[in-house]
Amino acid sequence: MLTRDRLVAMVASLAHDHWRGEWRRQKGEKPRIMKTTDAAWIAARGGATGLDIAATPYDGLPADWQRENKLAAAVAVDQILLSIMSDTPLQDYFGFVERAAAVVHAKWVERNDSWCNEELKKPYDELPEGEKEKDRLFVRQVIEVLRQNI
């Protein structure tokens, strides 16, 4: 049975895989070294605090690097579930994806307002297409996982 939590985890993982693919396409094998504060992850790796997130599958990421994908996936999943529960037809696929992606973006800004640049704080409709696509990805991934599992 596909639970909400399982759906969120699947979408978060798929989104990370997509990002990794884009990174490789644009940068080749160049590493993307980031620091973690996940104490359990650090302890399991003998005190290492850095990792190459471009070479690491989602399940191997520390919790702090899984967090944002998990939160964005949860927003996208909830938008789909709200639509299903309210019996809102999804006949306008592209319109729905845009509306749900706008919510994904708004929630991202709420979570990251303290550090993100002014360009990313703009309303969804004012974002460049590349930034909009990051939000759309989560919504489309939820729809695709549901299609494959229903």
N, C-alpha and C positions, 0 to 999 in steps of 0.2 A: 504494500500500500504506500502510495506517495503522500507523505505528510508535508505540512507547510515547512517544517524545519529541513526536511530532506530536499524539498524543492529549492529552498533558499541556498542550501549547501551546493547543490548541483549547479545552480545558476552562478553562484560566486566562483566556483571552480572553472566553469566555462568562460566566464568573463576574464579570469586571469589567463587562461590558455589563449584567448583571443589577443590579449595585450602582449603576451610573450611572442605570439606569432608576428604581430605588428612590429615589435621591437626587433626581432630577427630579420624581418623583411627590410627594415630601415637601417639597422645598425650591424647586421651580420651577427657574429659571435661576441661582439663587444659586451663585457659584463656590465651589469647595473648593480653595483655594490651599495647596499643600504645597511644601516644599523638597526638593531632590535633592542627592545627592553624587556622582552619576554623571558623572565627568569628561568622557567622550566626549559625552554628551548635552548637558552644559553648553557644551562647546567648539563643538558644532554649532549652538548657538543664541546665539553671541556672548557667552557668559558669564552668561546668565540662569540662575538657580538655582531659580526658582519656576515652578510650573505649576498649572493648574487641572485636577486629576485627574478632576473630574466632566465636563469638556468634552473630555477626551483619550481616544481609543480605546486599547485595550490595547497595540497595536503602536506607538503613539506615546509610551508611558510610558517614563521612564528605567528602567534595570535595577533600581535599588533599589525602585521602585514596582511593578515586575512580580514581584519576588522572592516575596512572600508568597503571591500567587495561584498562582504556579508551584509552590511547595512544597506548598501544600494540594492542588492538583490532582494532583501526583505521588503523594501519600499515597492519595488516592481511587482513582486509576488502579491503584496497586499492590494495593489491597484487592480490586478487581474481578479483576485478573489472578491473584492468589493463589486466589481463589474458583474461577476457571475452571481453573487448573492443578491444584488439589486435587480437582477434579470435585465441588465442593460445589454442590448444586442451589440455584438462586436462586428457588425456588418461593415462599419466604417473602420476597417483595419488601420489605415494610415492615420486617420484622425485620432483613433484611440491610442496608437503608439505615441503620437505627438503629445496628447494630453497626459498620458501616463509618464512619458519622459520628462515633461515639464515638472511633474511632482517629484520625480527622482532627483532632478536638478535642484529644486527648491529645498528639499530635505538635505541634499549634499551641502548647499550653502549654509543652512542652519548649523550643520555639524562642523563646518570648516571655516566659518566666517572670520574667526580670529586670525587666521594666517593666509587665507587665499587673496590673490590680487583682485583689484577692482574689476578687471575684465571678466573674471569668472563669477563675480557677484551679480552680474547683470541678469535680468529675467531671461528665461529660456529662449523666448522669441528673439532676443537681441544677441544671442551667442553666435559665434562663427559655426559653420556647419560641422567642422571637426569636433568641436566641443559638444554640440547637440548629439552627434553620433555616439559619443561615449555613454550618454544617458539612454538613447534609443536601444543600444545594445542589450542592456539589462532587460528591458521590456520584451524585446524580440526573443531573447534567450528563454524567458519564462514561457512564452507562447509556444516556442519550439519544444521545450521539454514536456510541456503538457500534451502537445500533439503526439509526441512519441510514447507517452505513458498512459494515455487514456484509451 
